[in-house]
Amino acid sequence: MQTTDNNAALRNFSALVDFSNLVNSSLDLNFALGNILLTCFGKFHTTKGLIALFNDNNILEVASCKGITTPVINSFPKISKDDFENNEALDRFVKENNFPVCREIKSSEGLKGVLILGSRLTKKLYDKEDIDFLSTILNVGATAIENSLIVEKLKKVNRSLDSKVNQLSSLFDLGKEFSGILQTETICKLLVYSLIGQMLVSKYAVVTCTNNSFNILENRFDEKLLTAALQNCSANIFVKNLTREDLKTDFKQFYDLGIDLVIPMQIKDETKGLILLGKRKNELVYSKSDIEYVSSVGSLAIISIENARLFKETLEKQRLEKDLETARNIQKNLLPKKIVQPSNLEIAAYNASAKMVGGDYYDIVKLDDEKVLIAVADVSGKGVPAALLMANLQAFLKSICKQKLPLVEATNLMNDLVAENTTLGSFITFFWGIFDNAKKEFTYVNAGHNPPLHVYNNSINKLKKGGMILGVLPTTIPYVSDTVLLNSGDCIVLFTDGITEAMNAKGEEFTDECLESLVINSYNCSSEELLSKIKQSVEEFTIGAEQSDDITCLVLKVK
Amino acid sequence: MADFNVSLRGVGPVSVIDVKGYLDAHTAPELENVFNKLLDEKQYRVVVNFNDLKYISSAGLGVFMAYVETMRENKGDIKFSNMTESVYNIFDLLGFPILYEFYKEENEALLKFNEQGKS
């Protein structure tokens, strides 16, 4: 009898050693669980058993089972670790399915789960010795389970670390690449490739927003529906990441398109673009880390897209500036390069454009040995349109001069030509006169221009006679001319409103009065000196303010 | 600068793309060109041989995502073969094995296409 007991104990002991060696030989959880079950099956001659373990959320869950049908497994109750002590659901499950054994599995770390076994084929009940043996198995098994669980957890952590490392290296890769590209299309392509590669999506769109309107750069959704959906939104409502749930409630049109994620691309808190992603091919939802990745890639991309846009704009601006520079040179050539100086008249002239090109014009043309024509004009508007009209005026003037017409007829013709060749709203204030060197006479017509100042005997006579400004209507009422007799020392100052309306930093104008008093006080000097005094005076007045209009001034001094 | 090389060869009705070196954001457009060429020629059965590929970035993976649907819609596919473990790990990490077929040897991938062709 003694020997039989000893033999049985020895058998149990060697079975335990075997089991212990085996179950600890691998760190695979399923292997350990399978072995615990099989060892129990062999020892107790049962064919049914399951092991349930607490998962990451501390819910009891069947981890391994043998010989038990799926419906039974499915009916296994969901028990949380906190309610385990007082829970009756497990007892009910055990009773309903006639499982005679239900033992807790405890490791040094605490409760891990339960082992449930079916009845023995020999119909024998589990006696005390069996239960003791089972306890030993479970003690050894629990440590193995604990170890395997830790390894599994480590594997998971490792994988998520790998995935982070991968995302980071991808970001690094893109950052490097983006910085070197200045084509929006290429940037977009790369952005899209790395998004679909990393997120496993095949439906996506990238849009940029400028001035609150959207521009679709890449799109794999329904184009019409997406355009319509975007039209109903303004860029500034996209300030945070929107997941499927947010879209469902607040952006139904996007939700209906199958968009799962909307990530705004921002620069300095301003939404400059959107990344729209569809469902992932692996059916996973976008995790926090995924959203962070998309958002980071988006930030990198939008800076590059913005840079590309600015680069393009700068190029365009440079090209325009070059064109304007050319126009300015052409225009400069339209003004007289060398001023004719009749024997009885001293002429000084000055012209400065406020912009690259301007609308002021003056000319001095020698008509014959004794006669010199002097003209000054101000074309309405500024910049390129004014410069073009000014060029036209110069051409008319040059050709009319060749015809040797009397000044009044020439002015009538000039007005007709300008009126025919300008569009509505453009006009020219124009003054011209012919200086007769022998007679010291000045015959002029003033077509709406600021009256030149004839200064003599310390008084001023304004040369006003003439008629309408050029270009408004064809000539119906002929212009009239006037002739003034000049004496040695007389001065005539011709100017455009750029002088009298020059503004200082306070927004005040230089005024006619100021010019007149300046001229009357200093007309005794040479024409060059008077001109530089006027220039200097205007410059001093406007210190700190930007020149807003073209400035032209001519000073004629009778010898 | 890391090198990348891509070449194309036909094995019966299947096109095999050999990729070499580093496939990243910088070199992805080269691979894209090859796929565009295949689409132009209506070649939808593709095996990509990764034997000499050292590294792949997510932009590189993206190229495969961008073309696989078109290939499948035209009764073709993109299958992968001869991947080194480190390259496979990247594919695996991003969940590609659910969506693509991976083969140890190019031949196995070609055979698979041939079987599909017959049925």
Chai-1 contact restraints between the chains, C-beta under 6 A:
chainA,res_idxA,chainB,res_idxB,connection_type,confidence,min_distance_angstrom,max_distance_angstrom,comment,restraint_id
A,D162,B,L93,contact,1.0,0.0,6.0,A-B,restraint_1
A,S163,B,L93,contact,1.0,0.0,6.0,A-B,restraint_2
A,N166,B,L93,contact,1.0,0.0,6.0,A-B,restraint_3
A,S170,B,S57,contact,1.0,0.0,6.0,A-B,restraint_4
A,S170,B,S58,contact,1.0,0.0,6.0,A-B,restraint_5
A,D173,B,D24,contact,1.0,0.0,6.0,A-B,restraint_6
A,D173,B,A25,contact,1.0,0.0,6.0,A-B,restraint_7
A,D173,B,S57,contact,1.0,0.0,6.0,A-B,restraint_8
A,L174,B,A25,contact,1.0,0.0,6.0,A-B,restraint_9
A,E177,B,A25,contact,1.0,0.0,6.0,A-B,restraint_10
A,E177,B,H26,contact,1.0,0.0,6.0,A-B,restraint_11
A,L190,B,A25,contact,1.0,0.0,6.0,A-B,restraint_12
A,L190,B,A59,contact,1.0,0.0,6.0,A-B,restraint_13
A,Y193,B,A28,contact,1.0,0.0,6.0,A-B,restraint_14
A,Y193,B,A59,contact,1.0,0.0,6.0,A-B,restraint_15
A,Y193,B,G62,contact,1.0,0.0,6.0,A-B,restraint_16
A,Y193,B,V63,contact,1.0,0.0,6.0,A-B,restraint_17
A,S194,B,S58,contact,1.0,0.0,6.0,A-B,restraint_18
A,S194,B,A59,contact,1.0,0.0,6.0,A-B,restraint_19
A,S194,B,G62,contact,1.0,0.0,6.0,A-B,restraint_20
A,I196,B,G62,contact,1.0,0.0,6.0,A-B,restraint_21
A,I196,B,M65,contact,1.0,0.0,6.0,A-B,restraint_22
A,G197,B,S58,contact,1.0,0.0,6.0,A-B,restraint_23
A,G197,B,L61,contact,1.0,0.0,6.0,A-B,restraint_24
A,G197,B,G62,contact,1.0,0.0,6.0,A-B,restraint_25
A,G197,B,M65,contact,1.0,0.0,6.0,A-B,restraint_26
A,Q198,B,S58,contact,1.0,0.0,6.0,A-B,restraint_27
A,L200,B,G95,contact,1.0,0.0,6.0,A-B,restraint_28
A,S202,B,E69,contact,1.0,0.0,6.0,A-B,restraint_29
A,K281,B,L99,contact,1.0,0.0,6.0,A-B,restraint_30
A,N282,B,G95,contact,1.0,0.0,6.0,A-B,restraint_31
A,N282,B,I98,contact,1.0,0.0,6.0,A-B,restraint_32
